[in-house]
Amino acid sequence: MAKVVNVLVVALIAAIVMAGGRWYMYVTNSDTPYDEVGIALNRVMPAPVAAWGCAKLHVTFGKTLPPVGCAAPDGGWLG
């Protein structure tokens, strides 16, 4: 039983690291702010982390429309 728990914990940690790494690549190295996977990952991040991601995207893509999750009610960038 302990071995099964260990395997599940390692799998969970690996999934978190992979999703977090993919999200970080989206907000720091993306060619477009409209990457569907990146947007979905940013939307499930905790609020302070998602806000940081939106700020990084705004610095890079400030002249474009913000992606879903980074848009203010008036249609501009959050922040």
N, C-alpha and C positions, 0 to 999 in steps of 0.2 A: 504494500500500500504506500509506503514512504517513497518508493521508487517512482510510482505513478505521480504522486504529488510533486516530486522533484522535476519530472519531465514536464508537467503542466506549468510549473513556475518558470522553468527555462523557456518554454514555448511562449508564455505570456510576455516575459521580458524581451524576448527576441522580436515579437510582434510590435511591442511598444517602441523599441529602438528603430525598427524598420520604418514604422509609420512616422515617428518623430524625425528621422533622418530625411524621409521623403518630403515632409512638411518644411523642414529647414531649407532643403534644396529649392523648394518652390518659392519661399519668401526671399531668399538671398541670391539665387542664381537662375531664375526663370527668364525665358525669352518673352513671355507673355503673362499678364496677370489673370488670364482667363483659362488657365489649366484646370480642368474639371476635378481631377483628383486633389490638386492643391487646394482648391476652393473648399471641397468637402472636408479635407483634413483641417483647414483653418477654422471652419465653422464648428467643429467638435472640440477644438482646443479650449482650455479655460480662458475666461474673458481677458485677463492680463496678457496671456501668451498670444491670443488672437489679435489683441490691440497692437502688440509689438509687431506681429507679422504684417498687419495692415499698414503700420507706419513704415516698415521696410519696403513694402510694395509701393507705397505712396512716394517715397524718395526715388525709387527706380522708374515708376510709371505715372508720375504726377500729372502728366498732360492728357492721360486717357481716362475714360470712365472707370470707376472702381469696380472690382468684381463683387459678386454677391457676398455679403457679410462684412464688407468694408465700406459700404455706401451709407451715407447719412440720409436722413429723411428727405432732404432737398435734392438728392442725387449726387452730391459731391462726396469727397473722401471724408471718412470719419476723422475726428481730431481737430 
